[in-house]
Amino acid sequence: MTSRFQNDENNTDNQNTLNIPIPKNPPDYRRNNPNRKPSQPRQPQSRPVQNRPSQPRQPQSTSVQNQPSQPRNPQSRPVQNQPSKPRQPQSRPRHKSFFGKIVRKILTKLIVIFLVIFSMYSCTSLTIINKVGKQETGTRTRTAGAITRSYVKSVLVIGTDGRTTEEQGRSDSMILLSFNSRTNKIILTSFMRDCYVNIAGYGMDKLNAAYSYGGAELLMDTIESNFNIKINDYVTVNFISFAGLIDAVGGIDIDVTADEAQEINNILLSEVNQLMGDDQWSDFLEIIDGIMHLNGKQALSYARIRYVGNSDFERTSRQREVITKIIPKIVNPVSVSRIVKNVIPKVNTNMSTIGMYLLSLKVPFAIGYDIEQIQIPAENTFYPEDVWCDDGTTQSVLQVDFNANYNILEDKIFSH
């Protein structure tokens, strides 16, 4: 229909409409307002030039149906048919429990208390150590292969019959004090003074002669070479320091026989009271059987008894008994102060300061150790014999089975 009207030449209406001239400048029909300002021509707004590559325009289609379908982003699709995940609980700040706070406070206080006690103990130990008489280790002749173990610490305690700190004297007693940290035992090993041994440079003689020949070094070498047990450190104690140690711990209780009590009085009368500067009749015991509380002089006399019982065998047993009574009483604070004042200055050792300090750290633990006593030579490993001396006289000695005694030492001291 539209085409018909456009192509109809006889349609005058259409011709007239098409032939109407269009003016070049159309008139302005708006009313003139004298107060109106002339409009300013609009300036084109400048847009920032973007450095984007020009993309060719896609022809826009007026029909929605003809627009190509855009591929959908698979991520934008709603998830369907997937099981719903359980909602994770929101993390809440953890609050410290009351019990945890109490435990931490207790542990902190215990650590502080431990450090204070450790510091006080260390200061006390170093004070004692600095008062000990230090002796340089002399020349040693060591024995290759002598037994030793890292978990055993041994110190040879030499009791001399010297009356003063300057007098060397003879080794009246020789006790190896061993701390075994694996078995939690303290082993006291007495070496009999009459053991017939080979002394380097002096030939065969009694064991106690080694100390008088060459001091502590020669005595350690003699024990090491004959019994094949390694000894590095020693402590010497004379009569005065031994008696002072007993008094420092407040005395000891000993089960004494009437014969032993009589012999204690004899030794007090003959030498000990005079040595201590006391009246020769002082501190005598009642001649009876029973447990008696012995002071320093009486305990010293008890440890020196030789002519009651089985001679030197019972004598060494008494010495070990006295040491056994002393050990639990050493850590008493009152005892420690007395030992520092009256005993330590009279004790000599070749141990270094650090060596003594490390040993002192074991003392609190060793107080609870079991104490085991050994006597060398052990029973059935020796026999008595009279031998000739160079001066033509004879002396009674103990011929020792060294292999059997070595096995006993290894089993008792170095067990684990």
C-alpha angles and dihedrals in degrees: 000000000000092000091050093058092046095052099040107112094186092060102106095180090061093048094050091051093051094047097055108117116237113221117236095222110036114213120255108239095185116114116256112250111196091200095053117106119226111264116252116230113253116251115223110251113242113232123203112260109240121206093227118133111253112250121206112253116248114229110255115232118216090209117076090203093061094053111109114244112252116228111252122235106250090215091059093057115105113251109249133190092010118134112249113252117235112256112252113236113247113251112248124200111267113241118213110247120237091237092053091052091052092049092050092049092050092048091048092051092047091051091049091048091048092051091049093049092044091051092049092047092048092050091049092047093050090048090055093043093053090058095054116104107251119215125189114236108250129212113317132197102205126203116230114231096019108158120259136153132199093230093055123075115190132186124183110227109205117196108199129195090227114134095206136032090251095052112087096195123167130308101262091178135012116196124170108214109203128184113202109193093188098056094028091232137136110214119201110198117188117200111206112239092222095059107132104229141160111258112199109249094006105061125220117354143129116299095241090058090070092072093051090048100047112356127237095330094058091044092053091047091050094052091043095051098043100039097028095229120132118238123182106161137046141181123203122209124183130200095272096048091045092054090044090054091055091049091047092060092046098257129288136257115239132178101235129187122220090251091052091048090053092050091049089056091049092053092046090053097044102046122334100070090047091048091054093045094246133129109283092235097051127118097015117168129230110256099242139109118257148078111313132185106234126200124210098280094044093048090049090052090047091054091051098053110125107157100059118081123345098352115238094359093067090038092062089044090057091050092053090047091055092050090048090055092048100051099071091048099051097085094057107118092228091049092049093054091049093047091051092050103039110019114029097063088058094052123090129198142165093219119119122240093253091046092053091045092053090048090050090057088062094052098081090052093042091057088077094045121113113251120226125187127212130184120205121236090039123216115290092014099094144034131206120248140171113233132188120250127212091256091059096258128115130233133192114245140167117247105213134208095222096186093055092048092047089057090050092050092049093049097045104036103032101037117129 
